[in-house]
Amino acid sequence: MKVIAATLAALFVTVSPLAHAQQTSAAGEPGRLSQTDMNALTDARVMVVKAALQLTPDQEKYWPAIELAIRQRAKGRQERIEGFMARIEPRIEARTEGRAQSGPIETLQNLNFVELMERRAENLQQRATDLKKLAEAWQPLYQTLTPDQKRRLAALTIVALRDVASGIEQRRMTDY
């Protein structure tokens, strides 16, 4: 439990400046993380997971594949976010400049739902592929983890999922 507490403390110390950066990114855009911020966040995630596991020298040989899969998954996520932002930024700009000719209902009526579903399917397929690669990278190491390491990994997973749920709820509350 002391290791988990220390690991979580390190995560909060590392991530709290990034939370502030999310409000005002290096690019000066409110609510957007810069690429540097995203890389720092990925570095922190990798560091926290590795620190929580306290890998033995025999287990260390499995770590590079896991770290690579984590980074590739983060990169794929960032690319999907950038693609989404590129598609909606013209709409946001039109609305903020008062050029928007339609409200939300008219905007939805003008969408091509087939293209929307195809794009969503492609994104889900890419996410599934990235997650499958991550699972495959974890498999050899996971088989060597002790019960204590598995318990720490489970605790870290619960904290991460709770943070994701909290972030989603916070985003939902600010959007309405």
HUVENUR-V376408 format. One record per residue. RES is the residue in three letters. PHI is phi in whole degrees, 0 to 359 (* if undefined). BURIAL is # if it has 24 or more other ideal C-beta (glycine too) atoms within 12 Angstrom, else .. D_CENTER is the distance of its C-alpha to the mean C-alpha in Angstrom with 1 decimal. Layout:
<<RES/PHI/BURIAL/D_CENTER> <RES/PHI/BURIAL/D_CENTER>>
This chain:
<<MET/*/./25.5> <LYS/296/./26.2> <VAL/295/./23.7> <ILE/296/#/21.0> <ALA/298/./22.0> <ALA/295/./22.1> <THR/295/#/18.7> <LEU/294/#/17.2> <ALA/298/./19.4> <ALA/297/#/18.1> <LEU/297/#/14.5> <PHE/294/./15.7> <VAL/295/./17.9> <THR/285/#/15.2> <VAL/276/#/12.5> <SER/300/./15.3> <PRO/296/./16.3> <LEU/289/#/12.8> <ALA/296/#/13.0> <HIS/294/./16.4> <ALA/297/#/15.2> <GLN/295/#/13.0> <GLN/287/./16.4> <THR/222/./18.2> <SER/283/./16.5> <ALA/299/./18.6> <ALA/281/./19.3> <GLY/80/./20.7> <GLU/263/./18.8> <PRO/300/./18.0> <GLY/80/./14.6> <ARG/239/./13.0> <LEU/273/#/11.5> <SER/282/./13.5> <GLN/298/./12.7> <THR/298/./14.2> <ASP/297/#/11.9> <MET/297/#/8.7> <ASN/296/./10.9> <ALA/296/#/12.0> <LEU/295/#/8.8> <THR/296/#/8.2> <ASP/303/./12.0> <ALA/295/#/11.9> <ARG/298/#/9.7> <VAL/299/#/12.1> <MET/298/./15.0> <VAL/295/#/14.5> <VAL/297/#/14.4> <LYS/296/#/17.3> <ALA/295/#/19.2> <ALA/294/#/19.0> <LEU/284/#/20.4> <GLN/49/./23.2> <LEU/295/#/23.9> <THR/280/./27.5> <PRO/303/./28.8> <ASP/293/./29.2> <GLN/282/./25.6> <GLU/304/./24.3> <LYS/295/./25.3> <TYR/273/#/22.5> <TRP/293/#/19.7> <PRO/305/./19.5> <ALA/294/./18.6> <ILE/292/#/15.8> <GLU/299/#/14.4> <LEU/299/./14.9> <ALA/295/#/13.1> <ILE/298/#/10.0> <ARG/293/#/10.3> <GLN/294/#/11.3> <ARG/294/#/8.5> <ALA/296/#/6.1> <LYS/296/./9.3> <GLY/298/#/9.7> <ARG/297/#/6.6> <GLN/297/#/8.0> <GLU/296/./11.4> <ARG/293/./11.0> <ILE/296/./10.1> <GLU/297/./13.0> <GLY/297/./15.2> <PHE/298/./14.7> <MET/297/./15.6> <ALA/297/./18.5> <ARG/283/./19.8> <ILE/263/./19.8> <GLU/304/./20.7> <PRO/300/./24.4> <ARG/292/#/24.5> <ILE/296/./23.2> <GLU/298/./25.7> <ALA/299/./28.5> <ARG/290/./27.9> <THR/288/./27.8> <GLU/268/./30.9> <GLY/76/./32.7> <ARG/269/./33.0> <ALA/294/./31.3> <GLN/266/./34.0> <SER/217/./32.3> <GLY/269/./30.4> <PRO/301/./27.5> <ILE/293/./29.9> <GLU/295/./31.5> <THR/299/./28.1> <LEU/295/./27.2> <GLN/294/./30.7> <ASN/273/./30.3> <LEU/286/./27.2> <ASN/268/./27.8> <PHE/292/./26.2> <VAL/293/./26.9> <GLU/297/./24.8> <LEU/299/./22.0> <MET/294/./22.1> <GLU/297/./22.4> <ARG/296/./19.3> <ARG/296/./17.4> <ALA/297/./18.9> <GLU/297/./17.9> <ASN/296/./14.2> <LEU/295/./14.4> <GLN/296/./16.5> <GLN/294/./14.2> <ARG/298/./11.3> <ALA/296/./14.2> <THR/298/./15.5> <ASP/297/#/12.4> <LEU/293/./12.2> <LYS/297/./15.9> <LYS/297/./15.9> <LEU/295/#/13.7> <ALA/298/./16.2> <GLU/296/./19.1> <ALA/292/#/18.1> <TRP/287/#/17.9> <GLN/310/./21.2> <PRO/297/./23.7> <LEU/290/#/22.3> <TYR/302/./21.9> <GLN/294/./25.5> <THR/261/./26.6> <LEU/291/#/24.9> <THR/282/./27.3> <PRO/303/./27.2> <ASP/296/./26.2> <GLN/295/#/23.2> <LYS/295/./22.2> <ARG/295/./22.6> <ARG/296/#/20.5> <LEU/296/#/17.7> <ALA/295/./18.1> <ALA/297/#/18.2> <LEU/296/#/15.0> <THR/296/./13.4> <ILE/297/./15.1> <VAL/297/#/14.0> <ALA/297/#/10.2> <LEU/295/./11.0> <ARG/295/./13.2> <ASP/296/./10.8> <VAL/297/./8.6> <ALA/299/./12.1> <SER/296/./13.3> <GLY/297/./10.8> <ILE/297/./11.6> <GLU/296/./15.2> <GLN/297/./15.3> <ARG/297/./14.1> <ARG/297/./16.7> <MET/291/./19.3> <THR/282/./19.0> <ASP/279/./19.2> <TYR/248/./22.5>>
